[in-house]
Amino acid sequence: MTKQQLHIIKIGGNVIDNSENLHHFLKDFTGLDGYKILVHGGGKVATQLQEELGIETKMVDGRRITDIETLRVVTMVYGGLINKNIVAQLQHYGSNAIGLTGADGNFIRTKKRPVKTIDYGFVGDIDDKSIDPESIGKLLDAGFTPVFCAITHNGEGQLLNTNADTIASALAVALSKLYETTLIYCFEKKGVLHDINDEESVIREIDPAKYEELKQKQIIHSGMLPKLDNAFTAINCGVKAVVIGKSDDLGQLKSKQPFGTTLSGKLKAES
Amino acid sequence: MTKQQLHIIKIGGNVIDNSENLHHFLKDFTGLDGYKILVHGGGKVATQLQEELGIETKMVDGRRITDIETLRVVTMVYGGLINKNIVAQLQHYGSNAIGLTGADGNFIRTKKRPVKTIDYGFVGDIDDKSIDPESIGKLLDAGFTPVFCAITHNGEGQLLNTNADTIASALAVALSKLYETTLIYCFEKKGVLHDINDEESVIREIDPAKYEELKQKQIIHSGMLPKLDNAFTAINCGVKAVVIGKSDDLGQLKSKQPFGTTLSGKLKAES
């Protein structure tokens, strides 16, 4: 029996912070066939609210330190303001969206990051036991479209801030046991570019051999390496393909036109 | 075939604003058998956040005027902070809770209140088409415990602030088509009291005849009249019973001890 198709799409600040981009994206998202899950980060709204409340935003190596006040803010902004407005818009466009944290339905249970040199505060790390695909499958099979924000819980009553990219990837890996899963990261470029200065130079397909070649030729920009490494890790764990593209272009998926860069194929060590 | 039992329980500020009361209640809620739905208001937290943000709280006749800034605050506080912390605690105690607004799953669709003499702003009114019991039934049948906050939507992308008592009552009426539904309002007293100064003088059972008698003898306090009228209206629309009691005592339901005041029986005009 062929597995049901599932698209998991992650959007970040460049979509959320721009109302026009967001509405355009949500319409295209609604138009996609098959099962769908949306994962969203927080964008600048949490930082803005922290400023309004006089709470200092502490970042270490680009990561937000989540003290108890910051956790309160992200719970309000990610779990309330952004998530519920996205859900209301999706309902308007015709998606039967249901807005979630990882605490809801016990869908994503994480462990508070241990304090080593840096105390990240109330940050939750995902492991391979964090997600029970069957429980999320119940929602999908009942016709709902889950919309996850970047908050999880530890199962002992504590909410935890968790990276949205990681949530999207972990959901894709877990759900690929039940569905033929494609993971889509929307970012600011049209895809992985041959020439960083030419937005039209999108590399349409990358398999492990091509990836090696692009790395050797130093065509892939250093900041892209961890993204692509993580993508191939997800593919090695069962995800059918990972697509990296621009949210504006998502509608092209529906019309079978090329969209972004598609990564697929297991690494050699696995084959 | 006998219908599955469903308890719908509404809590307000006197439970939410006191962490000890809240945890005690959530433990007892988890202990109740059968299908369950929790509905919560917002307590003082929204007003506190408005003060922190320098937003004026406007009340008319005890009702909050919901301008766009206030809607932003209640979406964060009701839909995010309070709802998701309750969900995380319920998961900890063992309820498979899932936190919702009326926008999620299109569960509660309302109409923005028309402006007559007063503009209440982004406030949604429930009517008899607001709730599709089958869609909520899918969640209940899949083993989830819905936790609703006091926010709904109009189906056109707009979130709306909606009275939590009214949500609880409308859910009870709609779901009584599918389940044998008991609606429980937790408030600050142990029930409807014979003597307002004696907390132990709880009237255990009130049917329509008894209600008439209590009204004639002026035993029922004027503030209780709209609550009880609404309760009997819900019963006339199919709800099995409405119970009014103190959240601390909810555990007595489980142990089959008397809890609060139970209203049941249809009004004479209906029989």
Interface residues (C-beta under 8 A of the other chain):
Chain A: L49 E52 L53 R72 T75 M76 V77 Y78 G79 G80 L81 N83 K84 N85 V87 A88 Q89 Q91 H92 N96 A97 I98 G99 L100 T101 A103 D104 G105 N106 K138 L139 A142 G143 F144 I151 H153 G155 E156 G157 Q158 L159
Chain B: L49 E52 L53 R72 T75 M76 V77 Y78 G79 G80 L81 N83 K84 N85 V87 A88 Q89 Q91 H92 N96 A97 I98 G99 L100 T101 A103 D104 G105 N106 K138 L139 A142 G143 F144 I151 H153 G155 E156 G157 Q158 L159
